[in-house]
């Protein structure tokens, strides 16, 4: 193999592996304590018939708890394939693998418009980036709950303080008619 062929082969391999690799997570995995999960679901008034999406679902505890306790269908989205595997195993162990689905992908590229409840525990800058999309794409009446971080100028409908942790709650408003 001549030098030019070698360089071309290395470039193709490098570009192929870069395409195959997932985007690096924007946040490190920090699990939401179970008592906060319970408070988030209660604050969102989760009930049978809801479809819950957890953005940045980690080990799957929020969708699993929602399915187990409220009987809802739930979807977790996470960019980390290891977390997706862990979450699927946790759902199976909890006996809710038929109600809960975990999707690997970038939450900024995924479609979650069918949700009636959205939960998240991200970083402040990610919440700020996500807020306009939530307000524009989600059906009016969709409930959104965030552990620890708000969404800037979008004021929460409710705020719950518990043991040094904060849970924020919003309802997607009706859209104003365009003239």
N, C-alpha and C positions, 0 to 999 in steps of 0.2 A: 504494500500500500504506500503510495507516495505521500508527501507531506500535505499537499492540497486535499487529497481524499481523506486523510486522517483528520485534518482540521474541520472539514465538512461533516464527517461522521460525528466528531465530538460536538459540534454545534447542533446537529440534529438531535443527538441524544440529550443534550442539555435542554434544548427547547421542549422536547417531548416530556422530559421529567418535570419541567416547570409547569407545563400544562396539566400534567397528571396530578400534581400536588394540589391539595386544597389550600384555600386562602388561610393564612394564619389567624387564629382567633384574636378578636379585639380585646377580650377580657380573659383573665385567668379564672378557672373554675373555683368558685367559692359557694358551697352549698347553702341554700336557704334553710335556716333551722326549721324543724317540723312545726313548731308552734307558730312561726311566722307564715308558713304555708297555710296552716289552718285559718289564720287571721285573714290572709289574702283572699282565700276562697269564700270566707264568710262575708267579708267586706264587698266582694263582687256579687254577692247573692247568687252564687252558682246553684242551678237547679236542673232537674231532669229535663232533657231537651236541649240544653246548651251544648255548644261546640266550643271547647276551650283550646286555645293555642298558647303554648309557652315558648317564648322567643329566647333562645339561649338556654335550652332545657337541661343541660348538664346531665345529672344522673337520673333525671326523669321524675323526681319526687313530686313535683306539682301536678303534672298530668296524671300520674299514678294515683295520687291522693284524691284528685277530682273524680276520677273514674270509680275508684273504690268506694268513696264516701257518698258521692252524689249521683253515680250511675251515668255520668255524661260520657260522650265521645271526646277524646282529647288527642291533640297532636303536639309533639315536641319537636322543635327545630334547633339543631346545633351544628356547628361547623366542624366539630372535632369527632372523627370517626370512632375514637376510643370511647367517648362519652355516649355516642349513639349505641354502641355495642353494650355498654354497661346499663344504659337505660332500658334497652330491650330485654336484657336478662332480668333486671329489676321488675319490669312489667310482668314477665312470665312468672317470676317468683311470687308476685302479688296476686296472680290469677286474673289479670286484666289485659292480657296481651291482645284480646279480640276488640277491646274498647279503645286501646291506646296505640298510637302509631308514632314512630320516631323517624324523622326525615333529616338526612345529612345535607346541609347546605348553608349558604349565606343568607341570613334572615333578611338582608336588604334586597335580595334577588328572588326570594320565595313569595308565593301567593298565599296569603292567609285571610283573604276577604270573607271566607265563609264563617269565620269565628264570631261567636256572640260574646265571648270573654277572651281577653288577651292578658297574659301574665308575663312579667319580665323582671329580671334582676340583672341589669346591665351596668354601664357606666354613665355618668351624667352626659358626656358628649354624644354617646350613642342614643340615649333617650331624646336628646335635642334633635339629632339627625332623623330619628324615627317619627317624632311627633307630627310633622306635616303629612307624612304618608298615612299615619293612623287616622288623622282627621279627614283626609281627602278620600281614602279608599274604604274605610270601614263603614258598615251600615250605621245610620243614626241609631242610637240606643245601645251600641256595643259597649260593654264594660271593660275598662282597662285598669289593671292593678300593677303597680311597680313597687318592688321592695327597695327601699333606701333612697331612691333618687327620683326627683320630680322631672317635669318637662318644660322648664324655663317659664316662659310667659303664659303657657297653657295652665291656668290655675286648676288645681284638683277640686273635685266636688266634695271630697272628704279626705281627711288625713288622720291616720291612727298612729299614735306614739306608744311604743311598748318596749320597756327594758332597753332603752338606748337604740332601738330600731324604729324606722318609720315606714309606714305603708301608705302609698298614695292611691287614690281612686278617681277615675274620670269616667264620664259617659260621653260617647261621641255625640255631638249636638246635631240637630237638624241642619241641613244645608240651607243657606239663604238662597232664595230664588234669584236668578240673574235677570236683569231687565233687558 
